[in-house]
Amino acid sequence: MSQIFSQFFDFGVMADNFGDIWKGFEQTLLLSGIAGALSLAWGLVLAVLRQLPGRAFAPIRFVTIAYIDAFRGIPLLMILLLVNGSLGALNGDPLPQWLAIPDWFGEPYQFWYGIFAITLTYGAYIAEVYRAGIESIPDGQMEAARSLGMNHSQSMRRIIVPQAVRTVVPPLLNDFIALMKDTSLVSFLGFVEVTQAGQDVYQNDYNVSGLTLGAIFFLIFTLPLARVVDRLIAKQQARYSRGGGGPIPEPATAGAAGTGQTGGPV
């Protein structure tokens, strides 16, 4: 038992390498934040494109659906390796160096390759979450917006999408938690984030306590998010369950028709 404890929970190893592990976790947070924001935006674009009406937009819908299905079906690690192998090979012809081997804001190209791959993959997952939210909005909302003179784009932007986004916040947070964990795959490109930092400690000390410390950092950030998701789901269930949303005021016309009253207080 003591050997297991010293192998996984050696506080001396954790203390000696705390700075390196935390620096790697800072890179994980940066990866998660940028990739998460871009995935949210890209997923919304895909969801809206998938909802374009009419036969004229059928090719766009077909390409969008094909993209979503493809990137949901290919493992993220494979997308990472494809991005890493393709962009570098296209350096100079046809892609310029600043795009093929980016080093924007002082971050290495492996960091940005990870951003590209995560955004491409999780944008497809998030698009389906948005689509579920959009399709949950009653058709009467769109009809009412169109009757007020709004076109399809205005109706989606002002009426449908804002309502849909509010209903899908819990699954979006779940996807962000999954995205945050999947940033560890960027270590396969040689980028030093928290998983690679813990692996470096293991290679130097033959002790996995560095990885345990990295796992603790993950838990510190993901467990509160998981509880937030639980609370949001509970609020939504209370809102839509019978009687959970509070008493529904009876229309005045119903009172007048049913009881002979004028709708005011009895």
Secondary structure, 3 states (H helix, E strand, C coil): CHHHHHHHCCHHHHHHCHHHHHHHHHHHHHHHHHHHHHHHHHHHHHHHHHCCCCHHHHHHHHHHHHHHHHHHHCCHHHHHHHHHHHHHHCECCCECHHHHCCCHHHCCHHHHHHHHHHHHHHHHHHHHHHHHHHHHCCHHHHHHHHHCCCCHHHHHHHHHHHHHHHHCHHHHHHHHHHHHHHHHHHHHHCCCCHHHHHHHHHHHHCCCHHHHHHHHHHHHHHHHHHHHHHHHHHHHHHHHCCCCCCCCCCCHHHHHHHHCCCCCCC
